Every structure is written in structure tokens, then in C-alpha cells.
Amino acid sequence: MKKKTFTRRDFLKVAAVTPVMGAVAGSLKIPAAEKPLQKSKVVLIRDENALVSFKKPDEEVVQRMLDEAVTTLVGEKDVTIHFFSSLFPFPTELYGINQ
């Protein structure tokens, strides 16, 4: 089998075409990003006591943080199943909690 090589001639061909292709690509219109239907809500809760050791969470502190985050997000003081169903209305969607 013959080994494929990239010669100087091949390099010059590519080098000659690159500015032209760049000019063509630069003149193309890029579609504007769609605006979201509604603004997302983000709640940030921090507690330095959330970890007992390097990777072991303190369950009571984390539960308190989660309760505070949900009540802040919803604007209600009572955290019940009703409010969770209003927060997560679509069971097929993905929801994330970031650390």
C-alpha cells in the first residue's frame, strides 16, 4: 500500500483557498438566538457546615438548605408536595441541583 503524504503543493492549494473560504463564510448570516419564553429562576444557598468531612454531607444542614432554597424559589414558607408539583410539573424533564 502506498503511504499518503501531504506535499508542499497540497499545502499551497489549501493555503490559497483558505482566505477565500473565510471571506465567503464571513458574509453568511448567522441566525439570531431565540429568546427564551420566560426567565429562569436561580436560587443560591450556601452553608459552610454542609460537609462534615471532605465528601460526607451533614444531612440536617443539607435538608435545611434545600428547604430554604425551595421556599425562596416559590415565595412560600410552607414546603409541601403541592409546591413541589408546581416546581416540577413535567416528570419527563430533567432537573438539576448544582453544587
C-alpha positions in Angstrom: 0.0 0.0 0.0 1.2 3.4 -0.9 1.6 5.8 2.1 -0.4 9.0 1.7 1.6 12.2 2.1 0.8 15.8 2.3 3.1 17.6 -0.1 4.1 21.2 -0.3 1.9 21.5 -3.3 -1.1 20.2 -1.3 -0.3 22.7 1.4 -0.2 25.6 -1.1 -3.5 24.6 -2.5 -5.1 24.7 0.9 -3.3 27.9 1.8 -4.6 29.6 -1.3 -8.2 28.6 -0.8 -8.4 29.3 2.9 -8.8 33.2 2.7 -11.5 32.9 0.0 -13.4 30.4 2.1 -13.0 32.6 5.1 -14.4 35.6 3.2 -17.4 33.5 2.0 -18.1 32.2 5.5 -17.8 35.6 7.0 -20.5 37.0 4.7 -23.1 34.4 5.7 -25.8 35.5 8.1 -25.8 33.7 11.4 -29.4 33.3 12.7 -30.0 35.2 16.0 -30.5 33.1 19.1 -34.1 32.7 20.1 -35.2 34.5 23.2 -36.4 32.2 26.0 -40.1 32.1 26.6 -39.6 33.1 30.2 -36.7 33.9 32.5 -35.3 31.1 34.6 -35.1 31.4 38.3 -31.9 30.6 40.2 -31.5 30.3 43.9 -28.1 30.1 45.5 -27.9 28.7 49.1 -24.5 28.2 50.8 -23.6 26.9 54.2 -20.1 26.2 55.3 -21.4 23.5 57.7 -22.9 21.4 54.9 -20.0 19.0 54.9 -18.9 17.0 58.0 -15.7 15.8 56.3 -14.3 16.2 52.8 -17.1 14.3 51.0 -19.6 13.5 53.7 -22.6 15.8 53.8 -24.4 16.7 57.0 -27.9 15.6 56.2 -29.7 18.0 58.6 -27.8 21.0 57.2 -28.4 19.9 53.6 -32.1 19.4 54.2 -32.4 22.8 55.8 -30.6 24.3 52.8 -32.9 22.5 50.4 -36.0 23.7 52.3 -34.6 27.3 52.3 -33.9 27.1 48.5 -37.4 25.8 47.7 -39.2 28.3 49.9 -37.1 31.1 48.4 -37.9 30.0 44.9 -41.6 29.6 45.4 -42.0 32.5 47.8 -43.9 30.5 50.3 -42.9 29.5 53.8 -44.6 26.1 53.8 -42.8 23.4 51.8 -45.4 20.8 50.8 -46.0 18.3 48.0 -48.3 20.9 46.3 -45.4 23.3 45.9 -43.0 20.6 44.6 -45.5 19.6 42.0 -45.7 23.3 40.9 -41.9 23.4 40.7 -41.6 20.2 38.7 -44.7 19.9 36.6 -43.3 17.8 33.8 -42.0 14.4 35.1 -40.2 13.7 31.8 -37.9 16.8 32.1 -34.5 16.8 33.7 -34.0 19.0 36.8 -30.6 19.6 38.4 -29.2 20.6 41.7 -25.7 22.0 41.3 -23.1 22.0 44.0 
